[in-house]
């Protein structure tokens, strides 16, 4: 039988498996930067900040061609998080 914490972990695992490859890279890098697994709410805050920084840089014209699109793909999950707030 699943307890509340293990149920939450199962939900998080299922959500992770549904992410795109680029979004998984963002999650993995975030987990590595924080030394392990972090909760969903913390992840949403971090990815919201990534989106804000990316958007600000885009407005300056800093991203041109492939570099811009590569970073934009990696911020896909941050846009999804923002839509749920």
N, C-alpha and C positions, 0 to 999 in steps of 0.2 A: 504494500500500500504506500502511496506517495504522501509524504508530509508536505506542509506548506512550503518550506524551503526547497525541497527536492522538486516539487511541482513547479515552482518559479524557475528553477534551473532547467527543467525539461522544456518549459515555455521559451526560455531564452535560447536554448540549444536549437529548438525548432525554428525560431525566428532567424537565428544566425544562418541556418542551412538554406533559408529562402532568400538570402541576400545575394546580390551580384558579386562576381569575383572582385571587382574594384572596391565595393563596400566592405567585403571581408578583409581586404588589405587595410582599410582604415580601422576596422575593429581590432585587428591583430596588432597594428602599430600602437593604437591607444592602450591596449592591454599591456603591451611590452613597456611602454613609457611609464605606466603606473605600477609596474611590478606585479601584475596579476589581473585577475578578473575584477571588473568594476560593475556597479549596478547600472541598470538601464537608464535611470534618471541622470546619473553622472554622465553617461555616454551621450545622452541627448544634449546636455549643456555643453559638453566639449565639442560635439559636432555642430552645434549652433554657432559656436565661436569660430570654428573652421569656416563655416559658410559666410559669416560676417566678414572675416578677413579676406576670403577669396573674392567676395563681392566688392569689397573696397578696392582691392588690387585690380580687379577687372575694370572698374570705373576709371582708374588712372591710365588704362591702356597698357598695363605692364605685361599682360598675357597676349601673345600673338601666336597664331598657328598651332602647331602640335602641343606646345607647352601648356597653352591655355586649356585645350580640350582634355589633356591628360589630367590636369588638376581638377577640372570641372567634373570629370567622371569619378574622381575620388571623393568629391563632396556630394555625390548623389544621395547618400544616406543622410547627410546633414539636412538636405532639403526635405526629405521625408519626415525627419524628426520635427522640423519647424512646422510642417503642415499639421501635425497632431497637437500642437500647443494652443 
